[in-house]
Amino acid sequence: MKSYIFPPNISKVICSDLDETFMPFSEIEKANSGINELEKFLSENIVDQSMIFGLITGSNLTATLRKINGYANYYPHFIASSLGTEFHWVRNNEIIESEKWVQLIEDSGFKKENISTVLHILSNQGIELISEPEDYQGKYKATLYYHIQNNMEHDFNFIRQTALDFHMKVLFNKCNPATGDPENSYDIEFLPLCCGKGEVIDFLKKELNLSSDSFYCFGDSFNDFSMFAQTKHAYLVANADPEAIKNHPHVLEKNIVGVSKKKCKNL
């Protein structure tokens, strides 16, 4: 794989979720995804439009690199993996962890071992969570399934408060079976208070001295809404979760490549 060049000045940042946005989950759909056209557009316009492209994904870094290897030809300029709990720049094919991002997490009071303590407390309350595949576990994050029950609201409130007691926040997102998740379940994600997809956008604004108007975000589910809230340009792809589509005004009529190319010409 190759690296995109970095423009001498950055005035636009394109951010994309990974699964079902940047790349389809289905092997059959990957062949017709338009990835080559997207990468050609990016490589030809990065300098002229002073833009960079990055992935903000729930998958951890190892899984992200494995997924895009053989699918994409270029690394993105940055990868915010494990649901925005890890941040890496990519320069000259070298993946470099952001020291500033790590310092933010250390300053937040987060300790990974506290997740086990929280899960023990939840289990004692009869709230059993099931660990998700390794691809969705991270250095600063744990992801588990919660199967929908009648007392879900009470359980979520208890989970949320218990996490806060240990300097963590917890995100609840309805599972998307299209990406291999089980039906009638939620992703329960424990992460540092300073992290998340929206926090990645905020971090980039400060790092690059840019405003919300400089960011263009694409996603497929509710867990992308936090980054959507940080920009004026936020789009769900046409194959997004139907419930998410009901709650967001901007949905692409075709796949991300077919429509974003048209829009990007006028960025």
N, C-alpha and C positions, 0 to 999 in steps of 0.2 A: 504494500500500500504506500501511497505518496502523501505528502503533506501539502495543504494549500499554503501559498505564500501569505504572509501578513502584510496588509496594506500599510504604507507609511503613516497614514492617519486613519482612525476608525470613527465613522459617523453613524453606522448602522450595524445592528446585531440581529441575526436571524437565529431563533431558538426553536428546536423541535424536540418533541417527545420521540422515543425510539420505536417501540412496538406498535404496529398498526398506524403509525404516522410516517416516520422516516422509512420504515421498512415493514412490509406485510408479515403477518405471522405465518400465513400459508406459503409453502414452497412453490405452489403453482402460480400464485399471484406475484411472487418475487420476479419471475421472468418478464412480466409485463408492467412492472412498477414505474418504469421511466427513470430509474436511478442514473443511468448514463447521461440522459438529457439534463437532469438536475445538476449533476456534477460538472457537465460541460458549461452550463450557464454560470455556475458559481466561479469556476476557474477563469472564465473569460471576463467576468464583471467585478471580481473582488477589488481590484485596484481602482478601476474607474468609479465604482460606487462606494469605495472606502468601507467595505463591509466584511464582517466575519460571520462564520456559521458554527453553531455548537449544538450538542445534544444534551438535554436535561431529562434524565430517565430514572425509573425505579430500579432498573437492573444495576448490579454492581459493576465495577470497572472490568473485571475479568470476563463477565458475561457479555458486556457491551462490546468489548474488543472481539470476542469470539463470534458474536452475531454479525458484526459488520464485516469481518474478515471473509472474503470470498463473495460478499454482496456489494460492498462499496469499493471504489478504487482509491478514495482519498480518506484520510483521517479528517475529522472536524477540527476546527481551531481550538475547541475546548470540549471537555466532557464533564458534566456535572452528574455523577452517577449516584446510585443508592438513594434515589429520591432527593437529590440535592444535599446530601450529607458529605460528599467527597467532591473536590473540584481539582481538575487537572487541565493545564494548558498543553497543547500539542504543537511543538515547534521542531522542524527538521526531523520528523519521525520520532522525536523523543517526547515521552509523556512525563510531564513535570507537575508534581503536586504543588498546589499553592500554599506557601508557608503562612500567608495571611489568613487563609481559610481555616487551616489547622489551629492557628492561634485563637480565632473566634470561638471555635468549639471548646478549646481548653479553658478560655475565659468564662464560658457559659456555666461551668460547673458539672458538665455531663461526664458520667462514668459508665462505660459499657456494662460493667458488672451489675449495675443497679437494675438493669432490665430483668435479670434472673430473679432479683428480689421482688420486683413488681409482679412478675408472672406467678411467683409463689403466693403472694398475697391474693391475687385474683383467683387462683386455684382454690384457696381456702374459702373463698366466697362463692364457689360453685361456678366460676366463669372459666371455662376451659378453652384455651386458644391453641390452634394447631399450627406448627411451624411450616412456613412455605418453603419451596425449593431453595437451594443454596444460591441460585442466581440472584435472589432478591434479598439476601442478607448482606450486611456491609460492616465496615470497620466501626461505624458510628450509628448503626441502624439494625433493628430487628423487625421482620415482617411476619405476621401470622394471620391465619384465617379465623374468622368468627362466623359460624353458621347461624343464620337468622332464627331468633327465638321470640316468643311473645314478650319477654321482659327486656328486649333489646335496648330500649331507651334508658332504663335503669342501669343496665350493664355498661352502656357507653359512658354515662355520667360517672360511674364509679371508676372505670378505666381511666378516664380523662383526669379526674382528680388525683388518683393514685400516682399517675405519671408525673403530674406537676409537683407532687410531694418529693419526687426524686430528681428534680431539675430536668424533666423531659416533657415533650409534648407528644401527643398521639394523634394520628390522622386516620380517619375512617373513610374508606372509599368502596363503593359497591363494586364487586368483582365483575370483570368483563369476560364471559365464557369464550369470546372470540380469540382471546389470547391464552387460552388453556386453563383459565380459572374455573373453579366449581360453580355450579348454579346456586342461587339463593345464599350467597355468602358476601362477607365484607373483608377487605384487606384492613388489618389493624397494624399500623406502623409506628414504632417507637423511635424517636430521634431527638437530637439536641434542640433546645428551645430556639437556637439561632439558625436552624437549618430548614430546608424545604425548597420547593421549586420557585416559589415567590421570592424567597430570600436570596436565591442565586441571581435573579434579575436585579435585586437591590444591590447586591455585591458588585455586579458588573457596572451598574450605573456609577457607583463611587469609584471603582477602579479605572474606568474609561472616561469619567466625567461626562456622562451622557444623560439625557432626559428620557422619560417614558416614551416620547414620540420616536425615539431612535430604535425601538425594539419591535420585532415582528415575531410573534409566537404562534406555534402550531401544535395542536394536541388532539386527543381522541376521547378523553374521559374527564370525570370530575376532578381527578388529582392534578389536572393541568390548570384548573381555574385559579389557583394561587399565583401562578406566573402570568396568567391572563390579566389579573387585577393590577399588575405592575406595568402594563403597556397599553397604548391606545390602539394597537394593531394585533388582535388576537383572533385566531380562526380554528374552528374544529374542522377536521377532515370529514368528507362525506360519509365515510364508514364508521364514524364515531359512535359511541354508546348512545342509543336512542334517548335515554333519560337525560344525558348531558346535552344533547341537541335541543331538547325542550327548554333548557335553562340557559341557552347562550344564543345571542342574536346573529352571530356571524358563522356561517357554515359553508365550506367550499362545495361547489356543485359537482366537482370531479375530484380525482385523487390530488394529493398535494402537489405533484409535479405539474399536472396539466393546468392547474389554476394559478399556482404560485408563480410560475414562469411569467404569465401574463401580468400579474400584479407587480412582480419585482422590476419589470421594465420601467415602471413609473414610481419607484420608491423615492 
